[in-house]
């Protein structure tokens, strides 16, 4: 087995629970999702998604507001696409 390093992150308990549920719904555990983020960061030679100023209200970012209950990735992406079309 290859040598590994420990990475620790502090995050609010509510976000941790929500993200664990999200990852579980797509067949991942949190450690695997973080590994994927690291690997994709190396592939992109940077953050593997756009970084923007607060274009989404904070309550929506935390899976609340109009996105609450959209735990299916497909449903979430469909709603996000619809929102972009309205802009």
PyMOL commands that set and color helices and strands:
alter all, ss='L'
color gray80, all
select helices_A, chain A and resi 13-25+30-44+58-61+65-67+73-86
alter helices_A, ss='H'
color red, helices_A
deselect
rebuild
show_as cartoon
